[in-house]
Protein backbone atom coordinates (compact mmCIF):
# COMPACT_ATOMS: atom_id res chain seq x y z
CA UNK A 1 0.00 0.00 0.00
CA UNK A 2 0.92 3.66 0.27
CA UNK A 3 2.73 3.31 3.59
CA UNK A 4 4.99 0.57 2.24
CA UNK A 5 5.85 2.67 -0.80
CA UNK A 6 6.53 5.72 1.36
CA UNK A 7 8.73 3.69 3.73
CA UNK A 8 10.72 2.34 0.77
CA UNK A 9 11.21 5.82 -0.68
CA UNK A 10 12.36 7.10 2.69
CA UNK A 11 14.77 4.20 3.18
CA UNK A 12 16.24 4.73 -0.27
CA UNK A 13 16.72 8.44 0.43
CA UNK A 14 18.38 7.79 3.80
CA UNK A 15 20.88 5.42 2.21
CA UNK A 16 21.52 7.87 -0.64
CA UNK A 17 22.15 10.75 1.77
CA UNK A 18 24.41 8.54 3.90
CA UNK A 19 26.71 7.46 1.06
CA UNK A 20 26.47 10.19 -1.60
CA UNK A 21 29.71 11.31 -3.19
CA UNK A 22 29.63 15.05 -2.48
CA UNK A 23 29.50 14.68 1.29
CA UNK A 24 31.53 12.85 3.85
CA UNK A 25 30.28 9.30 3.69
CA UNK A 26 28.89 8.04 6.95
CA UNK A 27 28.62 4.46 8.16
CA UNK A 28 25.37 2.93 9.31
CA UNK A 29 26.86 2.68 12.79
CA UNK A 30 27.71 6.40 12.90
CA UNK A 31 24.35 7.51 11.49
CA UNK A 32 22.51 5.29 13.97
CA UNK A 33 24.58 6.81 16.78
CA UNK A 34 23.87 10.37 15.60
CA UNK A 35 20.16 9.59 15.31
CA UNK A 36 19.98 7.80 18.65
CA UNK A 37 18.68 4.55 17.17
CA UNK A 38 20.10 1.05 16.97
CA UNK A 39 22.28 0.10 14.02
CA UNK A 40 20.12 -2.96 13.44
CA UNK A 41 17.08 -0.68 13.17
CA UNK A 42 18.80 1.39 10.49
CA UNK A 43 19.93 -1.75 8.68
CA UNK A 44 16.35 -3.03 8.60
CA UNK A 45 15.03 0.32 7.36
CA UNK A 46 17.61 0.56 4.55
CA UNK A 47 16.94 -3.07 3.57
CA UNK A 48 13.20 -2.28 3.32
CA UNK A 49 12.47 -5.00 5.88
CA UNK A 50 11.08 -2.59 8.46
CA UNK A 51 9.06 0.61 8.30
CA UNK A 52 10.31 3.39 10.57
CA UNK A 53 8.07 5.13 13.06
CA UNK A 54 7.58 8.86 12.60
CA UNK A 55 9.87 9.40 15.59
CA UNK A 56 12.67 7.45 13.85
CA UNK A 57 12.02 9.31 10.58
CA UNK A 58 12.48 12.61 12.41
CA UNK A 59 15.65 11.41 14.17
CA UNK A 60 17.22 10.24 10.92
CA UNK A 61 16.29 13.42 9.07
CA UNK A 62 17.81 15.52 11.86
CA UNK A 63 20.97 13.40 11.96
CA UNK A 64 21.36 13.85 8.19
CA UNK A 65 20.56 17.56 8.52
CA UNK A 66 17.78 17.07 6.03
CA UNK A 67 14.56 19.03 6.04
CA UNK A 68 11.76 16.55 6.66
CA UNK A 69 9.37 18.45 4.41
CA UNK A 70 11.60 17.69 1.41
CA UNK A 71 10.33 14.12 1.46
C-alpha positions in Angstrom: 0.0 0.0 0.0 0.9 3.7 0.3 2.7 3.3 3.6 5.0 0.6 2.2 5.8 2.7 -0.8 6.5 5.7 1.4 8.7 3.7 3.7 10.7 2.3 0.8 11.2 5.8 -0.7 12.4 7.1 2.7 14.8 4.2 3.2 16.2 4.7 -0.3 16.7 8.4 0.4 18.4 7.8 3.8 20.9 5.4 2.2 21.5 7.9 -0.6 22.2 10.7 1.8 24.4 8.5 3.9 26.7 7.5 1.1 26.5 10.2 -1.6 29.7 11.3 -3.2 29.6 15.1 -2.5 29.5 14.7 1.3 31.5 12.9 3.9 30.3 9.3 3.7 28.9 8.0 6.9 28.6 4.5 8.2 25.4 2.9 9.3 26.9 2.7 12.8 27.7 6.4 12.9 24.3 7.5 11.5 22.5 5.3 14.0 24.6 6.8 16.8 23.9 10.4 15.6 20.2 9.6 15.3 20.0 7.8 18.7 18.7 4.6 17.2 20.1 1.0 17.0 22.3 0.1 14.0 20.1 -3.0 13.4 17.1 -0.7 13.2 18.8 1.4 10.5 19.9 -1.8 8.7 16.3 -3.0 8.6 15.0 0.3 7.4 17.6 0.6 4.6 16.9 -3.1 3.6 13.2 -2.3 3.3 12.5 -5.0 5.9 11.1 -2.6 8.5 9.1 0.6 8.3 10.3 3.4 10.6 8.1 5.1 13.1 7.6 8.9 12.6 9.9 9.4 15.6 12.7 7.5 13.9 12.0 9.3 10.6 12.5 12.6 12.4 15.6 11.4 14.2 17.2 10.2 10.9 16.3 13.4 9.1 17.8 15.5 11.9 21.0 13.4 12.0 21.4 13.8 8.2 20.6 17.6 8.5 17.8 17.1 6.0 14.6 19.0 6.0 11.8 16.6 6.7 9.4 18.5 4.4 11.6 17.7 1.4 10.3 14.1 1.5 
